Amino acid sequence: MHHHQYEENTISINGNQICYRDWGGQGNSLLLLHGLASHKGIWDLVAPLLARYANIHSLDLRGHGRSSKPSCGYDFDTIGNDVRQFWENRGLRNPVLIGHSWGGNVALQCSVDFPDQVQGLIMVDGGFIEPSARQDWTWEKAREELAPPNFDSITPDELKVRIKKGDLSPYWNPNIERIILSNFYTTSDGYAKPHLDRENHIKIIRALWEHKPSTLYAKVQCPALVLAASGSRRGNYMDQTRTNLVHQAGTLLPKGQVIWMKDTIHDVPLQRPKELTDLIINFVNSLP
């Protein structure tokens, strides 16, 4: 990644320092939001491609990456307001919000809360995340199933090995390794720790438990696109629930469209950057 492709800066929003990358580009403003326990770098393979067609920003949401890590404000109202203040501060008029995973839920919330300001909504394998819709789950069960792995006393080298065995292994390259490892920092005694600490992570899981996208779709006034990954984990415990949630989004979004991306893992921006870019640009070009 050539660092001259973007400018990295921080701005103060709601008393926190929010770190972002300005990728430049002309035309529509596209604001890229990462998922839970991720960071703005998840877009590093997509953003330079998108910047040929539009004006691109990616940011670290509070608690993540290089942004401030307060102990509160992980509910959707507060994070959505952070995002709105970001686009206003940067002078981005009527942005298209593109959220991955939990970031899709954040983008959905913004499009409902600030309907006059959001031009389009793209939810990349997210936005439809609604753990409380699972009939066999209580909050306790959700918290247990969705809790982050314990990274106690793991070294960066051990972490590399662990991550390399995951879903991304077939697509592994130095860029992806750098992006994934940027979710972590190394402590003074040589251990890897996630930027999003465990307490804040659990607060976001709680917010997801209380979030009901199914009640929000009908209020989305702008065109919306759901890109759902369908593939690698056939029969996984989320499969049928996920499929139902995605169909529900497609049915209830007034100007919604669902595209299933076959043989695609959850980390779409890393696995399929070119395909994702094409889908985004097609959507942006179709906006009224």
MARVOMAR-533700 format. One record per residue (C-alpha): residue in three letters; x, y, z. Coordinates in steps of 0.05 Angstrom, whole numbers, plus 5000, padded with zeros to 4 digits. Layout:
<rs>
ALAXYZ;...
</rs>
This chain:
<rs>
MET500050005000;HIS503050674980;HIS501651165035;HIS501251744987;GLN494551484965;TYR491151775026;GLU492052295079;GLU491052065151;ASN488552565203;THR484552615266;ILE478853085283;SER475253205349;ILE468052965351;ASN463852945414;GLY470053005456;ASN473652425422;GLN479252415371;ILE476752065309;CYS482151815261;TYR480551785187;ARG483551695118;ASP481852185062;TRP482951814997;GLY481152404953;GLY477252314889;GLN471752714856;GLY464252644853;ASN459452314903;SER461952274975;LEU462651564999;LEU463751445073;LEU466550755091;LEU464850455159;HIS468449825186;GLY465549255227;LEU465949065300;ALA473148995326;SER475749215258;HIS478549885235;LYS478750345175;GLY484249925142;ILE479049385123;TRP477649855064;ASP484849945042;LEU484149494982;VAL477349784960;ALA478450534974;PRO483850664922;LEU479550334869;LEU473350724890;ALA477251384891;ARG477651354815;TYR470051464813;ALA468151834877;ASN470652204938;ILE472551714992;HIS473551735067;SER474451165116;LEU474451255191;ASP475850895257;LEU469450895297;ARG470151055371;GLY473750505411;HIS477050245348;GLY483550325311;ARG487050985326;SER480851355350;SER479451505423;LYS477050945467;PRO472151235517;SER468550745563;CYS461650965540;GLY457651155478;TYR457450485442;ASP449950505429;PHE447550635358;ASP444851325371;THR451551575396;ILE455851245343;GLY451051465289;ASN451652175315;ASP459352115313;VAL458751925239;ARG453952495223;GLN458552995257;PHE464352695217;TRP461052825150;GLU458753515170;ASN465653695197;ARG468853455132;GLY463653825090;LEU461153195056;ARG454353345026;ASN449252775023;PRO454252205030;VAL453051495009;LEU454251075072;ILE457650405062;GLY458049975124;HIS461149285133;SER458048815184;TRP456449205248;GLY458349835208;GLY452449655163;ASN447849705224;VAL451050375240;ALA449850615169;LEU442650375172;GLN441550765237;CYS444551395205;SER440051345144;VAL433951295190;ASP436151845238;PHE438552335184;PRO434252175123;ASP435152855090;GLN442652785091;VAL444052075067;GLN443851964992;GLY444751214991;LEU445950625037;ILE450250015023;MET450549455075;VAL456248965062;ASP454548315098;GLY451448725154;GLY445849205169;PHE441348605179;ILE445048355242;GLU439548235293;PRO441747715345;SER435247785385;ALA431547505324;ARG434546825339;GLN429046445374;ASP433646015416;TRP437746595442;THR437446985506;TRP442047575520;GLU446447115562;LYS447046625504;ALA448447175454;ARG453747475499;GLU457146805505;GLU456746635431;LEU458747325405;ALA464047495457;PRO470947645429;PRO476347105434;ASN480947175493;PHE487647425468;ASP490947385536;SER498547345530;ILE499047195456;THR505047475419;PRO504447815351;ASP507847205318;GLU502946725351;LEU497247175330;LYS499647165257;VAL499446405258;ARG492546395289;ILE489546895239;LYS492846565179;LYS488845925194;GLY482246295190;ASP477346435133;LEU482246885098;SER487646355089;PRO486246225015;TYR486846965000;TRP492847115044;ASN497847635022;PRO502248155056;ASN496948705049;ILE491648285083;GLU496448075138;ARG498148805151;ILE490849005153;ILE488748445200;LEU494648565247;SER492849295250;ASN486849085293;PHE492048985348;TYR497649365382;THR503549075420;THR504149215494;SER510649415527;ASP511648705550;GLY510948435479;TYR503748185476;ALA498548325423;LYS492148655447;PRO486048865405;HIS484949615399;LEU477649495418;ASP478049275490;ARG473748725517;GLU469049165558;ASN467549615499;HIS466749015454;ILE461448725501;LYS457949405503;ILE457249375427;ILE454548665430;ARG449348905479;ALA447549485432;LEU446848975376;TRP442348545420;GLU437849155429;HIS438249385357;LYS432349175314;PRO433949305240;SER427348965222;THR423649555252;LEU428150065217;TYR428049855143;ALA421250155129;LYS423850845150;VAL429650845101;GLN428051365048;CYS434251305005;PRO436050744956;ALA439250164994;LEU443449574973;VAL444648955015;LEU450748544993;ALA450347875029;ALA456047385031;SER453646685015;GLY458646155016;SER464145875055;ARG460545645118;ARG454745225094;GLY450444985151;ASN453645455201;TYR449245615260;MET447346295232;ASP445546035163;GLN437945995163;THR437046585210;ARG441846995167;THR438246805103;ASN431547005133;LEU434347665159;VAL437247835090;HIS430647675055;GLN426948095106;ALA431548685092;GLY430248605017;THR422748585028;LEU422049155077;LEU426949675049;PRO422550125006;LYS428050234954;GLY432049614972;GLN435749104931;VAL439348474954;ILE445248174918;TRP447947504943;MET455447444931;LYS456846714920;ASP462846354951;THR464346974991;ILE466747015063;HIS464647545112;ASP470847985100;VAL468448175031;PRO472748815026;LEU479048385034;GLN476947774993;ARG473448114934;PRO475648844930;LYS474748914854;GLU467848584852;LEU465648994912;THR468049634879;ASP464149474815;LEU457749344855;ILE458649994894;ILE459950404832;ASN453950104795;PHE449550284855;VAL452351004859;ASN451451104784;SER444150894790;LEU442451404845;PRO437351924824;
</rs>
